[in-house]
Amino acid sequence: MGPDERRRVFEQARELSTRQETWAEADRLWARVVEAYRDAVRGPGGTREDQQQLARALWRHSMLLSARGRAADGTAPGGEAVVVFERVYDAVAAEGGNVAAAPRDDALAELITALVDLAEVSFAAGQPATRRDLLERAVTMGLTSAGSPPDAGPRTREAMGTAYHNQAVALLHRHLTRPSSAEGAKEAALAASRACELRQGLLDMARPLTFWELANTYGVYAQCLVLIGDLDRAALVLSMGNRFVETLGPAAAEPAQQLRVAAEMLAREQGGSQGAAGSRRWGWRR
């Protein structure tokens, strides 16, 4: 399969993956695309673009398998995608250039995104600990490669915002299912706070998705704040999130649900605080 044919079949598989009724066909086609790019990478004329396309095909196939209820099967191509994306990033980084500008920003963002998505595929496959480890690896990769997130490139900042958001969700899930101490909720709140900071800086009127993502993170952050007893801040975050949801309308169903959960948690805690002794009430406010 030549370069033009590989690109054509890749796009065909990508298009088929957007509709559930054609997922089975897309599944078969992604297998062909992966093998075609593997052959290209192994061949004497293999290029970096071939490596990138191989990684992207593996990543997309992994996500499709998970969407089809076969997450356990999706972990292998997802893991291979991470390996190839890392190889591509190392080659790009070795050439120097500004880490906040293309092509390094693009390559790093793809690597972080692949780690984050593999984490969610692993969770769907019943591996919550692996999910947390991969999300920590994604965050660490961004910090060690690009430094402070606000100084990273735009695509890396977007990927890091998702990494921190998903890490907050994972830590919150662990705390709610295996509460051992307040530290778990504090760790989740810190990750959510970092996600909020990054996503606030990415707000773009031309991209409604940026408002959706921040509203979703506000819902998770508010839940974490309630759990650590910071009720005043939780109420403020809820208010900001609800304003975004009102603006977005029906498209914001998922963030709205996260915010409703946080509002119910807050109402329960506020009710308990009002009926408690004054010392406990002031303790929550600290």
Buried (B, 14 or more C-beta within 10 A) or exposed (E): BEBEEBBEBBEBBBEBBEEEEBBEBBBEBBBBBBEBBBBBBEEEEBEBBBBBBBBBBBBBBBBBBBBBEBBBBBBBBBBBBBEBBBBBBEEBBEEEEEBBEBBBBBBBBBBBBBBBBBBBBBBBBEBBEBBBBBBBBBBEBBEEBBEEBEEBBBBBBBBBBBBBBBBBBBBBBBBEEEEEEEEBBBBBBBBBBBBBBBBBBBEEEEEBEBBBBBBBBBBBBBBBBBBBBBBEBBBBBBEBBBEBBEEBEEBBEEBBEBBBBBBEBBEEBBEEBEEEEEEEBEEBEE
